[in-house]
Amino acid sequence: MRYFQPIATGVDTLALLLALYRRPELWNAERFRTSYPGTPHGQVDDILLRYSDPGTCEQAGRVMGDERPVWHPAAALLPWQAPVLDLMHRVRAYRLDRCLVTRLRPGGRIARHADDVGPYVNDRDRQRFHLVLQGLPGSLYHCGDETVQMLTGEVWTFDARAEHAVENNSADDRIHLIADLCLLPG
């Protein structure tokens, strides 16, 4: 595969899924990523853990206006740290940048788009990882000319600068923890 790379399988997602079930008020507490005009993420529900500062983004007039992520309140309320720290150790990451949980309902779509081509996305040390908290057959991820199904407990990386889209044709929510990690060379 040219755009996608499977990293791991069998990651235990139960503790975080249970916490998400018990804290439904955390979904969409901050909507600036999913509500700006023309967003491809309009059908997505988010929980921002470490992400751009909404105030800085508003001043810049775009969702990715801040290249220095900040901690958001939900980060202190969910048990996301163990799987992310384990992933960081396994891939030799030295820094966590953006980190969020996204949910796409059955029948939902994320429109085809390529992520911002600014300095954040073009930093060659930074790699995007998807930890699939819940993914069933029929949840399709397209990038370039490739399509994969990311299933529960899998970890994937892909080139977010290439055009990509998602469609959830499964019977349940697609829930991913997305972490941008800066990797050591080599």
KAZI-V406779 format. One record per pair of residues at least 24 apart in sequence whose ideal C-beta (glycine too) atoms are under 8 Angstrom apart, sorted by sequence separation. I is the first residue (numbers start at 1). J is the second residue. D is the distance in whole Angstrom. If there is no record, write none. Layout:
i | j | d
I | J | D
I | J | D
This chain:
i | j | d
30 | 54 | 6
39 | 63 | 7
48 | 72 | 4
75 | 99 | 8
131 | 155 | 5
132 | 156 | 7
141 | 165 | 8
142 | 166 | 7
32 | 57 | 6
49 | 74 | 6
50 | 75 | 6
130 | 155 | 7
141 | 166 | 5
142 | 167 | 8
32 | 58 | 7
36 | 62 | 7
48 | 74 | 6
49 | 75 | 4
129 | 155 | 6
130 | 156 | 5
140 | 166 | 7
150 | 176 | 7
20 | 47 | 8
36 | 63 | 5
47 | 74 | 5
129 | 156 | 7
130 | 157 | 7
139 | 166 | 8
140 | 167 | 5
69 | 97 | 5
129 | 157 | 5
130 | 158 | 7
139 | 167 | 8
140 | 168 | 8
49 | 78 | 7
69 | 98 | 5
97 | 126 | 6
128 | 157 | 6
139 | 168 | 5
140 | 169 | 6
33 | 63 | 5
69 | 99 | 8
112 | 142 | 7
127 | 157 | 6
128 | 158 | 7
138 | 168 | 7
139 | 169 | 7
32 | 63 | 6
47 | 78 | 7
49 | 80 | 6
138 | 169 | 4
139 | 170 | 5
101 | 133 | 7
128 | 160 | 5
138 | 170 | 4
137 | 170 | 6
138 | 171 | 7
136 | 170 | 4
104 | 139 | 8
135 | 170 | 8
136 | 171 | 6
139 | 174 | 4
91 | 127 | 7
136 | 172 | 6
91 | 129 | 7
134 | 172 | 7
136 | 174 | 8
121 | 160 | 6
122 | 161 | 7
134 | 173 | 6
135 | 174 | 6
121 | 161 | 6
134 | 174 | 7
135 | 175 | 8
134 | 175 | 4
135 | 176 | 7
30 | 72 | 6
87 | 129 | 6
133 | 175 | 4
132 | 175 | 8
133 | 176 | 6
29 | 73 | 7
87 | 131 | 7
117 | 161 | 7
132 | 176 | 6
133 | 177 | 6
29 | 74 | 7
115 | 160 | 4
131 | 176 | 7
50 | 96 | 6
52 | 98 | 7
114 | 160 | 8
115 | 161 | 6
130 | 176 | 5
131 | 177 | 4
50 | 97 | 7
51 | 98 | 5
84 | 131 | 8
114 | 161 | 6
130 | 177 | 7
131 | 178 | 8
26 | 74 | 5
50 | 98 | 6
51 | 99 | 7
83 | 131 | 6
114 | 162 | 6
130 | 178 | 6
131 | 179 | 7
50 | 99 | 4
51 | 100 | 6
114 | 163 | 5
129 | 178 | 7
49 | 99 | 4
50 | 100 | 8
113 | 163 | 7
114 | 164 | 7
128 | 178 | 7
129 | 179 | 5
26 | 77 | 7
49 | 100 | 6
64 | 115 | 8
67 | 118 | 8
112 | 163 | 5
113 | 164 | 7
128 | 179 | 8
129 | 180 | 8
26 | 78 | 7
48 | 100 | 5
49 | 101 | 7
64 | 116 | 4
67 | 119 | 6
112 | 164 | 7
113 | 165 | 7
128 | 180 | 5
129 | 181 | 6
47 | 100 | 6
67 | 120 | 5
112 | 165 | 4
127 | 180 | 7
23 | 77 | 6
46 | 100 | 6
47 | 101 | 4
62 | 116 | 8
64 | 118 | 7
111 | 165 | 6
126 | 180 | 6
127 | 181 | 6
23 | 78 | 7
46 | 101 | 7
47 | 102 | 8
110 | 165 | 6
126 | 181 | 7
127 | 182 | 8
46 | 102 | 6
64 | 120 | 6
109 | 165 | 7
110 | 166 | 4
126 | 182 | 5
127 | 183 | 6
45 | 102 | 7
46 | 103 | 8
109 | 166 | 7
110 | 167 | 8
125 | 182 | 5
126 | 183 | 8
19 | 77 | 8
20 | 78 | 7
44 | 102 | 5
45 | 103 | 4
109 | 167 | 5
125 | 183 | 6
19 | 78 | 5
44 | 103 | 7
45 | 104 | 8
108 | 167 | 8
109 | 168 | 8
123 | 182 | 7
19 | 79 | 5
44 | 104 | 6
45 | 105 | 8
108 | 168 | 5
125 | 185 | 8
41 | 102 | 8
43 | 104 | 6
107 | 168 | 7
16 | 78 | 6
43 | 105 | 7
104 | 166 | 6
106 | 168 | 6
107 | 169 | 7
16 | 79 | 6
105 | 168 | 7
106 | 169 | 8
15 | 79 | 5
16 | 80 | 6
44 | 108 | 7
104 | 168 | 5
106 | 170 | 6
43 | 108 | 4
106 | 171 | 6
43 | 109 | 6
44 | 110 | 6
106 | 172 | 6
108 | 174 | 8
15 | 82 | 8
16 | 83 | 7
33 | 100 | 8
43 | 110 | 7
106 | 173 | 7
87 | 155 | 6
105 | 173 | 6
41 | 110 | 6
42 | 111 | 8
104 | 173 | 7
13 | 83 | 7
40 | 110 | 6
103 | 173 | 5
104 | 174 | 4
12 | 83 | 8
40 | 111 | 4
103 | 174 | 7
11 | 83 | 6
40 | 112 | 7
103 | 175 | 5
40 | 113 | 4
102 | 175 | 7
101 | 175 | 7
102 | 176 | 5
11 | 86 | 8
101 | 176 | 7
27 | 103 | 7
101 | 177 | 5
102 | 178 | 6
100 | 177 | 7
101 | 178 | 8
99 | 177 | 7
100 | 178 | 6
8 | 87 | 8
99 | 178 | 7
7 | 87 | 8
98 | 178 | 7
99 | 179 | 5
20 | 101 | 7
98 | 179 | 7
99 | 180 | 7
8 | 90 | 7
98 | 180 | 4
7 | 90 | 8
96 | 179 | 6
97 | 180 | 4
7 | 91 | 7
96 | 180 | 8
97 | 181 | 7
16 | 101 | 8
96 | 181 | 6
97 | 182 | 6
95 | 181 | 7
96 | 182 | 8
95 | 182 | 4
93 | 181 | 4
94 | 182 | 6
93 | 182 | 6
94 | 183 | 7
91 | 181 | 6
93 | 183 | 5
94 | 184 | 6
92 | 183 | 6
93 | 184 | 7
87 | 179 | 7
91 | 183 | 6
92 | 184 | 4
84 | 177 | 7
88 | 181 | 6
83 | 177 | 7
87 | 181 | 7
92 | 186 | 8
84 | 179 | 5
80 | 177 | 6
20 | 133 | 7
17 | 133 | 6
16 | 133 | 6
17 | 134 | 6
13 | 131 | 7
13 | 132 | 7
11 | 131 | 6
13 | 133 | 4
13 | 134 | 7
7 | 129 | 7
40 | 165 | 8
4 | 141 | 7
4 | 143 | 6
13 | 152 | 6
3 | 143 | 4
13 | 153 | 6
3 | 144 | 5
12 | 153 | 7
2 | 144 | 6
4 | 146 | 6
11 | 153 | 5
3 | 146 | 5
10 | 153 | 5
11 | 154 | 7
2 | 146 | 7
4 | 148 | 5
9 | 153 | 6
11 | 155 | 6
1 | 146 | 6
9 | 154 | 5
8 | 154 | 7
9 | 155 | 8
1 | 148 | 8
7 | 154 | 8
8 | 155 | 4
6 | 154 | 6
7 | 155 | 4
6 | 155 | 7
7 | 156 | 6
6 | 156 | 6
7 | 157 | 6
5 | 156 | 7
4 | 156 | 6
5 | 157 | 5
4 | 157 | 8
5 | 158 | 7
4 | 158 | 5
3 | 158 | 5
20 | 175 | 7
3 | 159 | 5
17 | 175 | 7
3 | 162 | 5
3 | 164 | 8
16 | 177 | 7
